[in-house]
């Protein structure tokens, strides 16, 4: 069974469970899974809500519920603070969490507050395990506690880039993102590693436009911005926002 069919089967189970319990939730879903799940649930006509622990979360929980039941999202926010001097990256945090034997679907967004601090959203059931057993991120000693700040003020760190592309084909854009050839971009697309608006890209020739969200596994997420102009060779110069 492929990933999409398995997800749809899980959603059917979720709908059935909600009819018995009044409320049932699943997560964390990644961006592609979110797009598939929301589209499927919209077509079924059931009532559902989504939450990732803060506004504009990328990885989310979905809760199917009836009109008489409040949605329930078992999400805990933890603040991780390093005692060391080295800058910690998203990969450092995620790798150390998964090093505890925690599955990826148990971890939501990881928001870096600065070089040494981050807020990590996790399933409530594993929060105590993390606080008790995670004492290092990489080689740096850390302190962990519940995050009691304003969650809706959190946002991912981004950088503004400018790309020069020959056209708005997705393979051209991806080659700029990864700073490599179109052949390498096509290899990533063929390997199901590239998504536009959280849906898998099937053809390198697919066209993209302003405000599209391009996700590349292993490289991050990019938002297509406005076209600034053209070079002397008629190539397009576009603004791009990269989530670090």
BATORKE-463781 format. One record per residue: residue in three letters; x, y, z of N, C-alpha, C in turn. Coordinates in pm, whole numbers, padded with zeros to 5 digits, always signed. Layout:
ALAXYZXYZXYZ ...
//
This chain:
UNK+00085-00120+00000+00000+00000+00000+00089+00125+00000 UNK+00065+00218-00095+00149+00337-00100+00111+00436+00010 UNK+00192+00542+00025+00174+00635+00135+00037+00702+00134 UNK-00011+00742+00015-00140+00811+00007-00254+00719+00045 UNK-00254+00596-00006-00361+00502+00027-00361+00470+00175 UNK-00242+00458+00233-00233+00431+00377-00289+00548+00457 UNK-00259+00670+00415-00311+00788+00483-00463+00794+00474 UNK-00518+00768+00357-00663+00770+00341-00730+00663+00426 UNK-00666+00547+00439-00719+00442+00525-00719+00487+00671 UNK-00614+00554+00712-00608+00606+00849-00715+00711+00872 UNK-00742+00793+00772-00846+00895+00784-00984+00832+00796 UNK-01008+00725+00722-01135+00653+00734-01152+00599+00876 UNK-01044+00544+00932-01048+00495+01070-01075+00610+01167 UNK-01017+00726+01139-01037+00843+01224-01183+00888+01222 UNK-01242+00890+01104-01383+00928+01092-01471+00831+01169 UNK-01444+00701+01154-01523+00600+01225-01510+00616+01376 UNK-01387+00638+01423-01366+00653+01567-01436+00777+01621 UNK-01440+00883+01541-01506+01005+01587-01656+00987+01603 UNK-01716+00898+01523-01861+00873+01537-01891+00800+01667 UNK-01794+00729+01720-01813+00656+01846-01776+00741+01967 UNK-01667+00818+01951-01614+00893+02066-01653+01041+02066 UNK-01702+01090+01951-01735+01232+01938-01619+01316+01890 UNK-01497+01263+01906-01377+01338+01869-01262+01239+01853 UNK-01184+01256+01746-01066+01171+01725-00963+01252+01648 UNK-00835+01238+01687-00731+01319+01624-00614+01232+01580 UNK-00536+01284+01485-00414+01218+01439-00312+01323+01399 UNK-00186+01290+01416-00078+01381+01381+00052+01331+01442 UNK+00158+01399+01411+00166+01519+01328+00174+01478+01181 UNK+00105+01553+01096+00112+01530+00953+00206+01632+00890 UNK+00284+01586+00791+00369+01681+00719+00285+01758+00618 UNK+00348+01848+00546+00273+01940+00459+00201+01866+00346 UNK+00266+01764+00288+00201+01688+00181+00082+01612+00237 UNK+00100+01549+00353-00009+01474+00415-00124+01567+00451 UNK-00091+01687+00498-00195+01786+00532-00281+01817+00410 UNK-00217+01842+00297-00291+01877+00176-00383+01764+00134 UNK-00332+01640+00138-00413+01524+00100-00529+01505+00197 UNK-00498+01514+00328-00599+01489+00430-00710+01593+00427 UNK-00674+01719+00416-00775+01825+00415-00864+01813+00292 UNK-00805+01783+00177-00885+01764+00057-00981+01648+00071 UNK-00934+01538+00128-01018+01419+00144-01131+01445+00243 UNK-01100+01506+00356-01203+01532+00458-01305+01633+00408 UNK-01262+01731+00331-01357+01826+00273-01458+01754+00184 UNK-01412+01656+00110-01501+01581+00021-01598+01491+00096 UNK-01561+01447+00216-01649+01359+00293-01760+01437+00364 UNK-01737+01567+00384-01838+01649+00451-01833+01643+00603 UNK-01735+01575+00662-01727+01569+00808-01673+01700+00862 UNK-01700+01724+00989-01647+01844+01054-01510+01812+01111 UNK-01414+01898+01085-01280+01875+01138-01211+02008+01164 UNK-01109+02003+01250-01028+02120+01282-00881+02080+01275 UNK-00795+02179+01256-00651+02151+01249-00578+02245+01344 UNK-00464+02198+01395-00381+02280+01483-00242+02219+01490 UNK-00142+02304+01492-00005+02256+01505+00063+02310+01629 UNK-00016+02375+01716+00040+02429+01840+00058+02579+01836 UNK+00062+02637+01715+00075+02782+01700+00025+02820+01562 UNK+00003+02949+01540-00050+02997+01413+00049+02969+01299 UNK-00006+02925+01186+00072+02899+01064+00172+02785+01078 UNK+00139+02688+01162+00226+02571+01176+00230+02492+01046 UNK+00344+02429+01020+00359+02347+00900+00316+02203+00924 UNK+00359+02147+01036+00320+02011+01073+00202+02021+01169 UNK+00094+01951+01139-00029+01973+01214-00095+01844+01259 UNK-00185+01860+01355-00280+01758+01396-00413+01787+01327 UNK-00485+01680+01293-00622+01693+01243-00715+01624+01341 UNK-00821+01694+01378-00920+01638+01470-01058+01637+01403 UNK-01116+01519+01389-01253+01505+01338-01346+01501+01459 UNK-01449+01585+01457-01537+01594+01574-01677+01636+01531 UNK-01773+01615+01621-01910+01658+01591-01936+01796+01650 UNK-02059+01847+01630-02091+01983+01673-02093+01998+01825 UNK-02108+01887+01897-02121+01893+02042-01988+01873+02114 UNK-01883+01843+02039-01754+01810+02101-01647+01908+02057 UNK-01573+01959+02155-01462+02047+02124-01345+01967+02068 UNK-01276+02018+01967-01160+01947+01913-01049+01935+02018 UNK-00978+01824+02013-00872+01798+02111-00741+01775+02037 UNK-00639+01850+02078-00508+01838+02015-00403+01811+02123 UNK-00353+01689+02133-00256+01654+02239-00115+01699+02204 UNK-00094+01832+02209+00033+01892+02168+00096+01964+02286 UNK+00225+01943+02304+00299+02010+02411+00414+02090+02348 UNK+00434+02213+02394+00544+02296+02348+00655+02294+02452 UNK+00777+02261+02409+00892+02257+02497+00996+02359+02451 UNK+01058+02427+02547+01167+02519+02516+01300+02452+02546 UNK+01389+02452+02446+01521+02391+02460+01624+02503+02459 UNK+01708+02508+02563+01810+02613+02576+01947+02548+02590 UNK+02038+02588+02503+02174+02532+02505+02262+02606+02605 UNK+02351+02532+02669+02450+02593+02759+02582+02616+02686 UNK+02593+02565+02565+02718+02573+02491+02730+02699+02408 UNK+02833+02703+02324+02863+02821+02244+02827+02802+02096 UNK+02812+02678+02052+02790+02652+01910+02646+02678+01870 UNK+02627+02732+01749+02493+02752+01695+02429+02616+01667 UNK+02303+02602+01708+02229+02478+01685+02131+02497+01570 UNK+02128+02402+01480+02041+02408+01363+01916+02322+01384 UNK+01820+02339+01293+01701+02256+01294+01739+02108+01289 UNK+01837+02075+01207+01880+01936+01193+01939+01883+01323 UNK+02010+01968+01397+02066+01926+01526+01954+01885+01622 UNK+01852+01970+01633+01741+01941+01724+01668+01814+01682 UNK+01633+01804+01554+01557+01689+01507+01637+01561+01523 UNK+01765+01564+01488+01847+01445+01500+01859+01395+01643 UNK+01874+01487+01737+01886+01447+01877+01755+01391+01931 UNK+01643+01449+01890+01513+01396+01933+01491+01256+01879 UNK+01520+01236+01751+01500+01104+01692+01603+01005+01746 UNK+01716+01056+01796+01814+00969+01860+01764+00906+01988 UNK+01657+00962+02044+01593+00902+02162+01498+00790+02125 UNK+01489+00761+01994+01396+00658+01948+01257+00712+01920 UNK+01244+00846+01913+01115+00909+01886+01090+00913+01736 UNK+00974+00870+01693+00939+00871+01550+00910+01013+01503 UNK+00935+01035+01372+00918+01170+01316+00776+01221+01334 UNK+00676+01133+01323+00538+01178+01332+00498+01222+01472 UNK+00586+01198+01569+00559+01245+01706+00611+01386+01731 UNK+00681+01440+01631+00744+01572+01645+00681+01670+01547 UNK+00637+01784+01596+00581+01887+01511+00688+01983+01464 UNK+00654+02109+01456+00749+02210+01410+00857+02234+01516 UNK+00975+02271+01467+01086+02312+01552+01118+02457+01514 UNK+01094+02548+01605+01112+02691+01578+01235+02741+01653 UNK+01338+02780+01579+01457+02836+01641+01430+02980+01684 UNK+01450+03008+01812+01432+03144+01863+01557+03228+01837 UNK+01671+03162+01845+01801+03225+01819+01902+03112+01801 UNK+02030+03144+01806+02133+03042+01781+02135+02930+01884 UNK+02082+02957+02004+02096+02859+02113+01964+02815+02174 UNK+01853+02865+02124+01723+02830+02182+01623+02795+02073 UNK+01532+02704+02108+01427+02666+02014+01304+02621+02092 UNK+01190+02630+02026+01066+02574+02078+01031+02454+01992 UNK+01006+02342+02057+00976+02218+01987+00835+02173+02024 UNK+00753+02146+01923+00618+02096+01946+00619+01944+01931 UNK+00567+01876+02033+00569+01730+02035+00434+01677+02082 UNK+00413+01548+02060+00295+01485+02118+00306+01490+02270 UNK+00195+01519+02334+00191+01533+02479+00245+01408+02549 UNK+00220+01292+02491+00256+01165+02554+00407+01143+02566 UNK+00487+01213+02485+00632+01193+02489+00706+01311+02552 UNK+00634+01414+02592+00698+01534+02645+00780+01504+02770 UNK+00725+01425+02860+00796+01392+02984+00923+01314+02954 UNK+00915+01223+02859+01033+01145+02818+01144+01237+02767 UNK+01109+01337+02689+01209+01430+02635+01271+01513+02747 UNK+01188+01568+02835+01239+01650+02945+01333+01569+03034 UNK+01299+01443+03055+01379+01358+03145+01509+01309+03080 UNK+01504+01273+02951+01615+01198+02891+01699+01275+02790 UNK+01650+01387+02738+01730+01462+02641+01814+01566+02713 UNK+01943+01540+02724+02031+01634+02794+02133+01699+02703 UNK+02136+01656+02575+02229+01715+02479+02165+01729+02342 UNK+02199+01837+02276+02169+01852+02134+02304+01855+02064 UNK+02331+01751+01985+02465+01736+01933+02561+01716+02049 UNK+02662+01801+02059+02758+01793+02169+02730+01894+02279 UNK+02625+01973+02263+02596+02080+02357+02498+02036+02465 UNK+02528+02064+02589+02435+02038+02699+02317+02134+02690 UNK+02198+02085+02722+02078+02169+02711+01991+02156+02835 UNK+01909+02258+02854+01802+02256+02954+01669+02257+02880 UNK+01572+02183+02931+01442+02173+02865+01332+02195+02967 UNK+01234+02276+02928+01118+02301+03013+00998+02332+02924 UNK+00881+02337+02985+00763+02375+02909+00773+02519+02862 UNK+00724+02547+02742+00726+02684+02689+00597+02754+02727 UNK+00610+02865+02799+00491+02937+02845+00479+03075+02782 UNK+00552+03098+02672+00543+03226+02602+00424+03230+02508 UNK+00415+03336+02432+00307+03354+02335+00335+03270+02211 UNK+00264+03160+02196+00290+03067+02085+00259+03131+01950 UNK+00157+03215+01944+00117+03273+01816+00215+03379+01766 UNK+00311+03416+01852+00413+03511+01808+00532+03440+01743 UNK+00532+03308+01749+00642+03230+01694+00638+03232+01542 UNK+00753+03232+01482+00761+03222+01336+00896+03163+01298 UNK+00900+03099+01183+01023+03039+01135+01121+03147+01089 UNK+01251+03115+01098+01354+03206+01049+01363+03191+00897 UNK+01363+03303+00828+01368+03300+00682+01480+03389+00631 UNK+01517+03367+00507+01610+03455+00439+01555+03489+00301 UNK+01580+03610+00256+01534+03654+00125+01644+03633+00022 UNK+01608+03568-00087+01704+03535-00193+01657+03593-00326 UNK+01746+03597-00419+01712+03633-00557+01765+03523-00648 UNK+01675+03468-00731+01712+03364-00826+01704+03419-00968 UNK+01793+03369-01052+01786+03397-01194+01753+03266-01265 UNK+01640+03261-01333+01594+03138-01397+01558+03166-01543 UNK+01569+03063-01625+01536+03079-01766+01385+03080-01789 UNK+01310+03013-01701+01164+03012-01710+01108+02973-01574 UNK+00976+02973-01561+00913+02938-01435+00878+02790-01428 UNK+00952+02708-01503+00938+02564-01488+00994+02523-01351 UNK+00932+02421-01293+00973+02381-01159+01116+02326-01157 UNK+01160+02259-01264+01297+02207-01263+01400+02320-01264 UNK+01370+02429-01334+01459+02544-01332+01470+02602-01191 UNK+01355+02615-01127+01351+02673-00993+01426+02584-00894 UNK+01403+02454-00901+01467+02361-00808+01619+02362-00827 UNK+01666+02371-00951+01810+02373-00974+01874+02496-00908 UNK+01801+02608-00905+01851+02727-00835+01850+02706-00683 UNK+01746+02641-00633+01736+02615-00489+01853+02531-00439 UNK+01888+02429-00516+01992+02336-00472+02130+02372-00527 UNK+02134+02482-00606+02259+02529-00665+02329+02417-00742 UNK+02250+02353-00828+02303+02242-00907+02238+02244-01045 UNK+02260+02138-01121+02212+02131-01259+02064+02095-01267 UNK+02007+02119-01385+01868+02076-01407+01859+01924-01404 UNK+01964+01855-01444+01963+01708-01438+01947+01660-01294 UNK+02016+01727-01201+02002+01691-01059+01863+01726-01009 UNK+01808+01838-01055+01671+01875-01018+01572+01771-01069 UNK+01591+01725-01190+01503+01622-01247+01515+01491-01170 UNK+01635+01462-01122+01654+01340-01042+01574+01349-00912 UNK+01575+01466-00848+01497+01484-00725+01348+01472-00752 UNK+01304+01529-00863+01162+01521-00900+01122+01377-00926 UNK+01205+01304-01001+01176+01164-01030+01178+01078-00904 UNK+01253+01123-00804+01261+01050-00678+01155+01090-00577 UNK+01053+01164-00624+00940+01206-00538+00986+01293-00422 UNK+01083+01379-00448+01141+01464-00343+01096+01609-00350 UNK+01015+01643-00453+00979+01783-00475+00826+01798-00472 UNK+00780+01904-00402+00636+01929-00387+00607+02076-00417 UNK+00497+02099-00485+00447+02234-00508+00313+02246-00436 UNK+00306+02340-00344+00186+02357-00261+00148+02225-00194 UNK+00254+02152-00150+00243+02029-00073+00193+01910-00154 UNK+00184+01924-00285+00147+01813-00372+00268+01773-00454 UNK+00287+01644-00466+00407+01591-00532+00413+01632-00678 UNK+00532+01675-00721+00552+01713-00861+00576+01587-00944 UNK+00504+01576-01054+00516+01460-01142+00600+01488-01265 UNK+00599+01614-01312+00668+01649-01435+00763+01766-01413 UNK+00886+01755-01462+00981+01867-01450+00932+01994-01520 UNK+00844+01977-01618+00796+02092-01696+00682+02168-01628 UNK+00637+02120-01511+00527+02189-01441+00564+02334-01416 UNK+00470+02425-01444+00494+02568-01425+00456+02609-01283 UNK+00533+02704-01229+00503+02758-01097+00477+02907-01110 UNK+00423+02966-01003+00387+03108-01008+00411+03172-00872 UNK+00392+03302-00867+00414+03376-00743+00326+03321-00631 UNK+00383+03311-00512+00319+03263-00389+00310+03111-00380 UNK+00356+03038-00482+00362+02893-00471+00465+02854-00365 UNK+00436+02744-00295+00525+02691-00193+00597+02569-00251 UNK+00729+02577-00259+00809+02470-00314+00884+02402-00200 UNK+00859+02274-00178+00928+02199-00073+01017+02094-00137 UNK+01142+02088-00093+01238+01992-00146+01297+01916-00029 UNK+01274+01786-00026+01323+01707+00086+01476+01716+00094 UNK+01523+01751+00213+01666+01764+00233+01718+01905+00210 UNK+01634+01992+00151+01679+02129+00120+01589+02236+00181 UNK+01467+02202+00220+01382+02300+00285+01266+02348+00199 UNK+01210+02460+00243+01089+02516+00180+01118+02655+00126 UNK+01061+02683+00009+01083+02811-00059+00948+02868-00104 UNK+00931+02998-00091+00811+03066-00138+00849+03152-00258 UNK+00780+03130-00369+00808+03206-00491+00756+03349-00474 UNK+00843+03446-00492+00804+03585-00478+00779+03651-00612 UNK+00788+03781-00613+00758+03859-00733+00875+03854-00831 UNK+00844+03880-00957+00947+03891-01060+01000+04033-01060 UNK+01131+04048-01041+01192+04180-01034+01214+04239-01173 UNK+01256+04153-01264+01286+04200-01399+01352+04090-01480 UNK+01428+04130-01579+01496+04035-01666+01642+04077-01682 UNK+01727+03977-01708+01867+04004-01738+01880+04040-01886 UNK+02001+04073-01929+02025+04104-02070+01997+03983-02159 UNK+02008+03865-02102+01981+03743-02178+01836+03697-02164 UNK+01751+03787-02113+01608+03761-02101+01574+03654-01996 UNK+01665+03633-01903+01634+03543-01792+01557+03620-01684 UNK+01472+03549-01611+01388+03611-01510+01464+03623-01378 UNK+01448+03737-01313+01503+03758-01179+01385+03761-01082 UNK+01383+03668-00988+01267+03658-00898+01311+03661-00752 UNK+01224+03719-00670+01244+03715-00525+01199+03578-00473 UNK+01270+03529-00373+01237+03399-00314+01258+03408-00163 UNK+01164+03353-00087+01181+03343+00058+01214+03199+00092 UNK+01325+03181+00165+01371+03047+00204+01355+03030+00354 UNK+01287+02922+00394+01275+02890+00537+01398+02814+00581 UNK+01474+02872+00673+01600+02812+00716+01575+02704+00822 
//
